[in-house]
Amino acid sequence: FFFKWCVIGMYPGSDESDAPVQVDSVSKTSLTLPLLGTFEVDIDEKSGQAKTKADKLRRYLTTHISKAIIGAIWMTINVILFVEHFILYWNSPNFYVSFARGFGQILNFNSALILIPVLRNIITFLRQSFLYRFVPFDSNIMFHRRIAWMIAFATYGHGMAHYMNYSTTDAPYSFAWATLAGVTGNLLVVVMVIMYSTAIDAIRRRYFNVFYFAHHLFIVFFILLLLHGPNFWIWFIIPGVTYTLERIFREYRAKKPCTVLQVTHHPSDVVE
């Protein structure tokens, strides 16, 4: 009786016959955007026939406009940094160095930025502010991963360009293995291979401790990066100091007794 009364209230006249009430069905389709990830988008019955990429993109922008704006700004900054340094070092001494410098500037930016999405306490504080209406703080880990893939892409371009440059010299192996930049660069690649390979879902979910301790090679990563890039400290100093203070605060809070009063499951599998 209660259910029928609710149906009558929502659909007047439905009590005059026993005909079933038709409710628009909602299905989901997926949209994949480069470096932003794959998202489920609701497609109702009327628009179910139009599943072109343009329609998916339009619905994604409507639902995830803040993510799209931040992603577009981030990508734009990367492009600007690459082009600016590519032009600045054009053919000095050759074409390969231009590419190496462009990718190097992307590495400076993203290697510092990657610390921002893992500032847990600051993000928890900001989540309670008015900024939560405009910034998708619950997608911080997803953004952290996108930055990591950008670092991997730029590392490949930076390293290959330098090796191509070394091949034009009389002593390529000396430049690659007997200079501070060459040795630290190669060691950085080894550290990244360990960190990235243990961060994939299959390893992280099944062997979390392996992922956890391997990921703490980020300390070695940043030490090598500070030695490798003479100007990286300019990019690193603010995120680096902020993250260090954040970790000190975490250790302080971890030693205090606490009682769990509430658990909130946010989107992107973020638990508060």
N, C-alpha and C positions, 0 to 999 in steps of 0.2 A: 504493500500500500504506500509506504513512504517513497519507494523508488518511483512508482507511478505518479505520485503527487509532484515529485521533483521534475519529471519529464513534462507533465502538464504545465508546470510553472515556466519551464524554459521554452516549450513549444506549444503555445496556445492552440487549441483545436485538436490536439492529438488524442484527447479523450473521446472524440466523437467516433473513432474507429480504432480497431486494434492493429492498424497498419504499422509496421515498424518505422521508427524514426530514423531517418538517414542522417548520419553525422559524417562530415568530411573527414576522410582518412588522411593521416600524415605519415609519410615515409621519409627515409633518410637517404641521402646520397653523399658521396665523399668529394672533397675538393682538395687538391694538392697544389700548394704554392711553393716555388723554390725557396729554400732556406727558412720558410715559415712553418712547413709541416703539412700534415693531412688532417682535415677537420670534417666532422659530420655536419651536414647542412640539411635542415628540414625542408622537404618538398611536399606541399599539399596537393590534393587531387587535381585542382585546376591547373597548376603549373607543373604537374608531374610529367607532362609530355615534353616540356622544354627543359632539357637537361644538357644544354650546350655549356661549354666552358664559360661563355659570357654570362649565362644565367647563374651558374654556380658562383662565379666571381662576384656578381651583383649581390647575391644573397649572403656571401661570406662578408662582404664589406658592410652590409647592413647589420649583421650579427656581431662581427668582430672588428668594428671600425677602428677601435683604439689599437689593436694588435697590428692592423694593416698600416696605420699611420706611423707607428713606431718602427715597424719593419721597413717601411719605405724611407723614413729618415735615416735609419741605420745603413741601408744599402746605398743611399745617396752619398752619405759621408764617406763610405768606403770607396766609391767611384771617384769622388772629388780628390781624396787623398792620393789615390793611385795616379790619376791623371796629372795632378800637381807635381808630384815627385818624378813621374815619367818625363814630363817636359823639362823640369829643372835640371835633370841629369841626362838630357838628350845627347846621345853619342859621346859621353865623356866617361871612359875613353871609347866605348863602343855601344852598339845597340843592346847587347845583353845586359850591360850595367843599368841601362834605363829601366828595363823590366825588373831587375833585382831591387832597385831602389823603390820602385812603385809598390811592389809586393812587400818590401820591408816596412814601408810606412803603414800599410794595412795591418801588418803584424804588430807594430808599435801600438796602434789604436786598439785592436781587438784583444791583445794580450793583457792590456791594462783593464779594458772594459769587462773582461770575463769574470773579474772578481765582484763586480757590482751585483749581479743577480743572486749571489750566494751570501749576501749580507743579511742573514736571517732575522736578526733582532731589529735592524733598521727597517726591513721590509714589513715585519709584523707591526711595527709602530706606524709606518706609513699606510698600511692597510686599514687602519682605524681613522685615517684622516680623510678630508674631502678629495684628496688625490685618487682615492680608490675608484671614484666615479669615472676617471679619465685614463688611469694607468692600470693595465692588467697585471697586478702584482702576483696573482696566483699562477701566472705563466712564466715565472722567473726561471724555473729549471729548463723549460723548453727553450727560452731565449739563451740560457747558458749553453745549451747544446748547439744551437745555431751558431753562436759565436765560436765554439770549439771547431765546428766544421769549416767556418771561414778561416780560422787559423791554420787548419790542416791544408786547405786549398792554397792559401798564401805561402805557406811553408814550402809546398811543392814548387810553386812558381819561383819563389825566391832562391831556393836551392838549385833548381835546374838552371836558372839564368846565371848564377855565379859559376856553376861548373862549366857551362858553355863559355863563359868569359875566361875561366882558367885554362880551357883547352886552347885558347889563342896565345898563351904565354909559352915561354921556353921551359918553365918548371911548374907544370900544373899541379903535381902532387905536393910540392912545397907549399903552394898557396892553400891547398885544401887541408893539409895535415900538419903543417909546420908553422902556422900563424895562429894567433889567439882567436881571430874571427872564424878561421876554418875549423879548428879543433872544437870550439864551443858550439859552432853550428852543427857539426856532426853529432856531438853528444846530445844536443837538444832534440835531434831527430830520434835518437835511441830512447830518450826519456818519453817522448811523445808516443812512440810505438807502444811502450809498456802501458802508459796511462790510457790511451785510446782503446787498445785491445782488451783491457780489463774492464772498460766502462760499457761495453755492449751489453744489451739486456740479458743475453744468455749467461754471461759470466756474473754480472752484477746481482742478478736475482738469486742465482744458485750459490755463488761464492762471494757473498757481500764483503767479508773480511779481506779477501784478495783485492777487490775493487777499492775498498776503503784505504788500505795501506799503500796500494799502488798509486792511488790518486794523491796521496800526500807527497808524492814526488814533485808536486807543484812547487815545493820549496826549492828543490834542486833546479827545476825549470826556470824559476825567476832569477836565481843566482846566476845561472849560465846566461840567461837573456840579458841581465845587467852587464855582464862581462862581454857579451857578444855585440850588443848595440850600444854605442857610446852615448846616444841621445835617449835611450829608452827610459832612463831614470826620470826624465821630465814627464813622461806619460804615466809612469808607475807610482810616483811619490804620493799622490792623493789617494788613489784606490788602494795602494799598498799599505799606507799608514792606517787608513780607515779599516781595512780588513784585519790588520794586526790588532787594533783596539777592539774590534768585534770579537776576535778569538779570545782575547784576554777576558772580556766581559762574559763570554760563554763559559770559560773555565771557572770564573768566579760564581756564576749562577749554578753551575753543575754541582758545586760543593754544598749548596744550600738545600735543606730538606724542602720538599714540595708535595702538595696534594693535588691530584688531578680532579678538577671540578667539572670541566667540560671539554669535549673533543669535537672539533668542527672539520668536516671533510670538504675542502675547497676543490674547485675544478683543477684539472691537470694533476690529480692525485696528491695535492698538497694538504697536509694535515696540520691543523693548528690546535 
